Every structure is written in structure tokens, then in C-alpha cells.
Amino acid sequence: MDIKQEFGKRLMQLRKERKISQETLAELSGLNRPYISGIEQGKRNVSLEVMESLAKALGIQIKDFFEE
């Protein structure tokens, strides 16, 4: 599994733990739902700015994407 797939899998896990839909995460992060879907499928190369937006929306720190 490559880093994009690992990050996407972890994003989905964190989102589901918080019982947040992709649409809600998109609204909270300022991103669109198809982009969130692409990240979770490992199809998108995510920038640090996007990671920061997602982390804030989930109420976590960026490092939490890489720790289990």
C-alpha cells in the first residue's frame, strides 16, 4: 500500500470514528465531497494545507493521521 492509500484509509477511519459523513467533513474542512472521496480512495496527493484543514475539521493534530 502506498502513502496515499495509507493516508486515505486513516482519514476514513478517523472520520467514521467521529460519525461524520464525507459531505459533513467537506463542509467543515472547506473542501468538496468528491475530493474527500478521492483522498479516501488513495487517488489524491494531499498537500500540507489540505492535511491541516482536515485535521482542524476532525479536531485532531496532523500527527494523528500517522499514529494509531
SULNOR-V475257 format. One record per pair of residues at least 12 apart in sequence whose ideal C-beta (glycine too) atoms are under 6 Angstrom apart, sorted by the first residue. I is the first residue (numbers start at 1). J is the second residue. If there is no record, write none. Layout:
{{I J} {I J}}
//
This chain:
{{4 42} {5 42} {8 39} {8 40} {8 41} {8 42} {10 65} {11 39} {11 40} {12 40} {14 58} {22 36} {22 37} {25 57} {28 57} {29 53} {29 54} {29 57} {30 53}}
//
